Amino acid sequence: MSRPIVAIVGRPNVGKSTLYNKIVGKPVAITEDQPGTTRDRNIADASWRGVEFTLIDTGGLELKPDTPVGRGIKAQIDTAIREADIIIDLVDVAAGATAADFEVADMLRRAGKPVLLAANKADNDRLEAQAVDFYRLGIGDPVAISSHHGRGVAELLDRVVELLPGNVPATPIAEAVKVAIVGRPNVGKSMLLNALVGDERAIVDDAPGTTRDAVDTLVDFHGQSVLLIDTAGIRRRGQVKVGVERFSVMRTFRAIDRADIALLVLDATEMVTAQDAHIAGYIQEAARGIIIVVNKWDLIKERDTAGWNKLVRSQIKFASYAPILYTSAKSGQGVDRIMPQVIQVYQERTKRLATATVNNIVQQAVASHTRPRAGRRQLKIFYATQAEVNPPTFVFFTNDSSMVHFSYRRYLENRLRQVFGFTGTPLRLIFKTRRES
């Protein structure tokens, strides 16, 4: 990476994600007063007094985890520590120095990295005075802070900046294609991310709901930067619990909103569900590109792709333009087709057509199909132009935009697709009357 790296570590429920959000300046990581809320590494760029660095939030550290998820969390933390230039060891003044804090301190000493000790939840002078208890950890002077209120965070960041190595000049790269990996719980999204990246970047577990935060991973595909965003599974609305899971779903929808393209992952063993169609509908409403990935294809005995294509299309009729890929993230089957498809859809989303070209096709379409009427008046389309890309947006100037009903809008969209393609991306069609222009 071009920026120095600062990792926040500590035992569970000391406020790591709250501090992370405070430094980044926005609620990027989920925060809730229960242990184990953060599982994967969260990574974001931050700056203080003009100095830029990359900040990593981690899950609660258990030195001897006894569950698969716990072991996955520890592996993620080990990676964060290994990558970091500076480590912030976060502790809780209200709880005092615990046995787990001593174990974490011992581990960080062995890492051989600069460590800043931050005593969190020092919301007042009385609690701030209790920070002296952490001198017993033997890893330096504790900085009393309150991540929630911002108290002492500036002093902590001043010390971070003092210890940071000099910034390495960033290498200019092309703008990344942002791809959100979305779907119901336990369809294999994180395993698919790992298969695409070729690294254990996200925790993978058979238990539904393993991923909670949206996790960003930047990869290079033949010179094109692609930002992969792994997300939590989206349940049906009535099944979403309050608290962490609700915020996870909100963050998944935000991930779709900031993406260019969404990979909608389906489970081949469960066919197409109403919830799959609901997620696809949100992707279309957000005007994002969509690629349907039917995962766990290795578990299907009769692999009739033509029949499956027909089934998927019948359940997600409104996204008939979406490519369908069949993969097994576990075995790697078909995964190599995803990135080329992503690049193709992105190229379709950023395609720009000359006004004369658009007008020629639109006037042909108008001439070959009966135009809507309102009484004695009939719709006239004077001209059309492509106004935007990503998503492709077309503006039609008419004598009365209120006469354009849904079926005629769909007819014009289909004609544009027949001629120009636009595979994998919705089109925005905007109709204006001449006086509005």
Buried (B, 14 or more C-beta within 10 A) or exposed (E): EEBBBBBBBBBBBBBBBBBBBBBBEEBBBBBBEEEBBBBBBBBBEBBBEEBBBBBBBBBBBBEEBEEBBBBBBBEBBBBBBEBBBBBBBBBBBEBEBEEBBEBBBEBBEEBEBBBBBBBBBBBEEEBBEBBEBBEEBEBBEBBBBBBBEEBBBEEBBEBBBEBBEEEEEEEEEEEBBBBBBBBBBBBBBBBBBBBBBEEBBBBBBEEEBBBBBBBBBBBEBEEBBBBBBBBBBBBEEEEBEEEBBEBBBBBBBBBBEBBBBBBBBBBBEEEBBEBBBEBBEBBBEBBBBBBBBBBBBBEBEEEEEEEBBEBBBEBBEEBEBBBBBBBBBBEEBBBEBBBEBBBBBBBBBBBEBEEEEBBEBBBEBBEEEEBBEEEEEEBEBBBBBBEEBBBBBBBBBBBBBEBBEEEBBEBBBBBBBEBBBBBBBBBBBEBEBEEEE
